[in-house]
Amino acid sequence: KQGYVPDGSGVWFQNKQLKPNERCVNDDELVLYLSKKL
């Protein structure tokens, strides 16, 4: 809706990129980076 799309780096947890199916905790340390063309 706002033009943001995932940046393609995947999901990050505690400043580390997660591997597929890796376990993590759903808290404030779980991040999905987004980007938007200006």
N, C-alpha and C positions, 0 to 999 in steps of 0.2 A: 504494500500500500504506500509506503514512504520511499520506495526505491532502494531499500537496503537488501543486499544479497550476501550469503555466506562467502567469506574470502577464500575458501577452498583448502584451508589448513586443517580442518577438522575440529574436534572438540579438545579443549585443554583443561587440565585439572592440576592445581598447584604449580602453575607455570611450566607444565610438561605436556607435550602432545600425546594424547591417548592412542593406543593401537586399537584396531577393531575388536569389539567385544571385551575390552579391558574393563575391569570393575572400577567404580569410583563412587564417591558420595555426592548426592545432589544437594550441594550447599553453595555458599557464596564463592567458593573456589572453582566452580565448574563454569567454563566460559566457551561460548561460540562467538568467534569474531565475525563481524559483518563489515561490509564496505558499501560505499555509495559513490557513483560518479558525480562529480560536481560540474 
